[in-house]
Amino acid sequence: MPLVPSYIETLAPYQAGRSAAEVCREYGLERAVKLGSNENPLGPSPHALRAISAALSTLGQYPSGGKELRTALAARFGVRPENVITGSGSEGILSNIIRTFLCDGDEVLTAEPTFIGFRVLAQSRGVTYRTVPLLNWRIDPLRLAGAVNERTKIIYLANPNSPTGTIFTRTEFEAFHSRIPERVLIILDEAYYEYVSHRAEYPDSLFYRHDNVITLRTFSKAYGLAGARIGYGFAHETLISNLLKVKLPFEPSSLAEAAAIAALEDTGWLAATLDANAAGLALVTRELQSLGIHTLPSCANFIMTLWPDAQSAEGVVENLLQAGIIVRPLRAFGVPNGVRITIGTPDDNNQLISAMSRILQQESLLCS
Ligand SMILES: Cc1ncc(COP(=O)(O)O)c(C=O)c1O
């Protein structure tokens, strides 16, 4: 058998959330609600679905490599197509960034807890992965700036962060950026951008146009296209041109590209998604808090809850599964007493609240 480097052998792969079908089978349920992976409960825009159907007839040919979508995104966000990259989800682009910029001996730096995908990708490249703890469950960019050393090549910041749903502000980002050497690439992962872009204190990375910053966004969350695997990024044209050398030439698929272009045009669907999420987030936050559950203030489409200990968090996850509700335990994120819950449809949210209330009456999960 070919030898695998030790950093691959010891790597734990990213574990995606459980699917509704899997949970129905395992628990003998007819229906399960998936609130574990921060997907859009309304699904994709019907416009995007029609575009996929129309694109089926082109499946015999290779796709364009994202050319049309890059043009559409450039027009929408007021940049040039040379400043845009597309890929198989924002994680696909993250993977290309790792392959393009990292050499043996480099280090990457991020906060903890944050999106696990970055750790898996960095460690699969065999580079040193260093983290700085959050401060009051928020990324503290200045702490990260203070941790940069001469080997630091990439800093990864998710804003809003997952699993916390919290953000860092414009003032914090500006103070951070002024302390970071130009040779360090800053990845701003804005997977949940649409849910927070209206807030004045949110540092929309496109506003800054720094040469050492790459913005990552996705169609997986607010656009409801997680299954299509389509994401995009913005950066200086030199940075993008280097990524294009590494990117698989025919990524994204033609179906994903067609869906994304149509989704971008359907501003009504996006607005309905954001309205439904805002109402659901307010309701779920209020109701969970009134049950005595510790919640973090979220700027995204999910909410992080904290429990007295790991055992109670596991108890909640298991009891919710039995009630047909899938949520995300946060042990793998390094928060064993945390549980992340995606905001669902009004029905999903009400089901979650009633199940949680029932579970808390039956089990003593709130006292350690
Ligand atoms: C912060 C963050 N970044 C990236 C991703 C992955 O997004 P994509 O589906 O575009 O690869 C996720 C998914 O949960 C996420 O939470």
The ligand as an SDF file (V2000), in Angstrom:
LIG
                    3D

 16 16  0  0  0  0  0  0  0  0999 V2000
  -18.3430   29.5560    8.2110 C   0  0  0  0  0  0  0  0  0  0  0  0
  -18.5830   28.5830    7.1000 C   0  0  0  0  0  0  0  0  0  0  0  0
  -17.8280   28.6440    6.0000 N   0  0  0  0  0  0  0  0  0  0  0  0
  -18.0020   27.7960    4.9790 C   0  0  0  0  0  0  0  0  0  0  0  0
  -18.9700   26.8280    5.0170 C   0  0  0  0  0  0  0  0  0  0  0  0
  -19.1020   25.8820    3.8570 C   0  0  0  0  0  0  0  0  0  0  0  0
  -19.8350   26.4610    2.8580 O   0  0  0  0  0  0  0  0  0  0  0  0
  -19.9410   25.8300    1.4000 P   0  0  0  0  0  0  0  0  0  0  0  0
  -21.1680   24.9960    1.3730 O   0  0  0  0  0  0  0  0  0  0  0  0
  -20.0190   27.0300    0.5180 O   0  0  0  0  0  0  0  0  0  0  0  0
  -18.6940   25.0400    1.1240 O   0  0  0  0  0  0  0  0  0  0  0  0
  -19.7830   26.7070    6.1380 C   0  0  0  0  0  0  0  0  0  0  0  0
  -20.8050   25.6480    6.1960 C   0  0  0  0  0  0  0  0  0  0  0  0
  -21.3880   25.3190    7.1630 O   0  0  0  0  0  0  0  0  0  0  0  0
  -19.5820   27.6140    7.2020 C   0  0  0  0  0  0  0  0  0  0  0  0
  -20.3350   27.5280    8.3180 O   0  0  0  0  0  0  0  0  0  0  0  0
  1  2  1  0
  2  3  1  0
  2 15  2  0
  3  4  2  0
  4  5  1  0
  5  6  1  0
  5 12  2  0
  6  7  1  0
  7  8  1  0
  8  9  2  0
  8 10  1  0
  8 11  1  0
 12 13  1  0
 12 15  1  0
 13 14  2  0
 15 16  1  0
M  END
$$$$
